[in-house]
Amino acid sequence: MRIKREQEMEASFEVIAEPDKDMIQLTMSGFFAEPDIRRMRAALRVALTELHCAPNQHKTLCDIRDMKI
């Protein structure tokens, strides 16, 4: 499952669930304001439902190389 969100204001993210690895891949770029973080968090929650592991037993790989922080 892939969920991608891009905005005109530079903030962009992609959330990929890998159920066979109990892993979430999260890529974030640009500058995130609070509304962007809320949208990303909502997408992350959806992706987490795709995993088959117990709560809090997944791995998260987060690529923030292109974030403006």
Rosetta silent file (secondary structure, phi, psi, omega in degrees, C-alpha in Angstrom):
SEQUENCE: MRIKREQEMEASFEVIAEPDKDMIQLTMSGFFAEPDIRRMRAALRVALTELHCAPNQHKTLCDIRDMKI
SCORE:     score description
SCORE:     0.000 S_00000001
   1 L     0.000  134.058  177.040    0.000    0.000    0.000 S_00000001
   2 E  -124.875  134.018  175.760    1.296    3.453   -0.882 S_00000001
   3 E  -127.503  121.321 -177.443   -0.096    6.738    0.352 S_00000001
   4 E  -126.236  139.162 -179.661    1.475    9.867   -1.046 S_00000001
   5 E  -135.434  122.591  175.704    0.675   13.481   -0.237 S_00000001
   6 E  -123.931  148.944 -178.797    2.207   16.484   -1.948 S_00000001
   7 L  -129.555  159.003  176.899    1.378   20.111   -1.352 S_00000001
   8 L   -65.591  -27.264 -175.247    1.950   23.384   -3.129 S_00000001
   9 L   -87.165   21.152  174.759    3.858   24.731   -0.102 S_00000001
  10 L    89.990  -30.305 -177.720    6.749   22.270   -0.525 S_00000001
  11 L   -65.845  131.435 -179.151    5.803   19.750    2.188 S_00000001
  12 E  -145.977  144.454  176.381    5.684   16.254    0.735 S_00000001
  13 E  -149.370  158.111  173.878    5.537   12.762    2.188 S_00000001
  14 E  -139.635  132.873  179.224    5.116    9.164    1.159 S_00000001
  15 E  -119.852  124.050  179.590    4.105    6.324    3.466 S_00000001
  16 E  -123.209  123.829  175.874    4.650    2.734    2.339 S_00000001
  17 E   -93.252  132.619  175.349    3.486   -0.248    4.387 S_00000001
  18 E  -121.279   84.885 -175.273    5.426   -3.494    3.969 S_00000001
  19 H   -58.585  -34.216 -178.849    3.359   -6.097    5.836 S_00000001
  20 H   -67.508  -19.370  178.997    5.733   -8.960    4.992 S_00000001
  21 H  -111.876    2.198 -174.759    8.535   -7.116    6.829 S_00000001
  22 L    51.067   47.088 -173.458    6.370   -5.499    9.550 S_00000001
  23 E  -135.065  145.890  172.070    7.823   -2.219    8.339 S_00000001
  24 E  -113.292  130.016  172.042    6.721    1.299    7.435 S_00000001
  25 E  -105.283  125.031 -178.112    8.816    3.359    5.032 S_00000001
  26 E  -123.850  124.178  176.650    8.267    7.081    5.478 S_00000001
  27 E  -117.684  127.414 -178.772    9.812    9.690    3.186 S_00000001
  28 E  -127.989  138.981  176.671    9.452   13.362    4.097 S_00000001
  29 E  -145.977  159.121 -179.470   10.665   16.443    2.236 S_00000001
  30 E    85.863 -163.117 -179.756   10.185   20.190    2.360 S_00000001
  31 L  -107.774  126.268 -176.342    9.045   22.254    5.304 S_00000001
  32 L  -101.287  125.548  170.700    6.208   20.856    7.434 S_00000001
  33 L   -97.265  171.940 -176.786    3.661   23.066    9.147 S_00000001
  34 H   -54.902  -44.104  178.804    1.181   21.664   11.660 S_00000001
  35 H   -61.221  -34.788  177.939   -1.510   20.850    9.035 S_00000001
  36 H   -65.463  -41.349  179.532    1.085   18.895    7.018 S_00000001
  37 H   -64.937  -39.436  178.309    2.059   16.885   10.089 S_00000001
  38 H   -63.098  -42.560  178.621   -1.596   16.100   10.800 S_00000001
  39 H   -65.900  -41.508  178.792   -2.091   14.790    7.240 S_00000001
  40 H   -63.819  -42.581  179.214    1.088   12.737    7.432 S_00000001
  41 H   -62.444  -40.497  177.706    0.052   11.288   10.781 S_00000001
  42 H   -63.271  -42.309  177.915   -3.359   10.312    9.367 S_00000001
  43 H   -65.076  -38.479  178.588   -1.679    8.562    6.417 S_00000001
  44 H   -63.835  -41.363  178.592    0.682    6.793    8.807 S_00000001
  45 H   -61.415  -40.634  178.146   -2.243    5.517   10.879 S_00000001
  46 H   -63.675  -46.349 -179.387   -3.856    4.069    7.752 S_00000001
  47 H   -61.319  -37.548  179.843   -0.586    2.382    6.727 S_00000001
  48 H   -62.314  -28.595  178.793   -0.184    0.870   10.196 S_00000001
  49 L   -69.966  -16.490  179.343   -3.503   -0.957    9.769 S_00000001
  50 L   -80.437  -16.180 -177.538   -1.925   -2.836    6.838 S_00000001
  51 L   -82.047  154.721 -177.316    0.685   -4.474    9.079 S_00000001
  52 L  -106.269   -1.833 -178.029    0.118   -7.867   10.701 S_00000001
  53 L   -81.609  168.530  177.471    2.370   -7.494   13.733 S_00000001
  54 L   -67.406  158.451  178.068    1.283   -6.651   17.269 S_00000001
  55 L   -53.107  138.120  177.709    0.953   -2.962   18.194 S_00000001
  56 L    64.383   17.633  177.741    4.303   -1.186   18.500 S_00000001
  57 L  -106.135    5.194 -179.925    6.205   -4.195   17.133 S_00000001
  58 L   -85.195  167.957  173.060    6.798   -2.735   13.655 S_00000001
  59 E  -108.528  147.045  175.845    9.923   -1.084   12.289 S_00000001
  60 E  -125.739  126.153  175.036    9.901    2.415   10.768 S_00000001
  61 E  -109.373  115.522 -174.120   12.449    3.589    8.248 S_00000001
  62 E  -117.289  117.970  178.750   12.214    7.371    7.893 S_00000001
  63 E  -100.264  112.231 -179.727   14.087    9.246    5.154 S_00000001
  64 E  -118.333   21.289 -176.756   14.250   12.973    5.955 S_00000001
  65 E   -55.788  -32.834 -176.372   17.210   13.890    3.722 S_00000001
  66 E  -100.188   12.059  176.604   15.133   16.431    1.793 S_00000001
  67 E   -76.792  149.527  174.875   13.411   18.040    4.769 S_00000001
  68 L  -102.306   95.634 -178.370   14.037   21.686    5.523 S_00000001
  69 L  -127.599    0.000    0.000   14.691   21.640    9.259 S_00000001
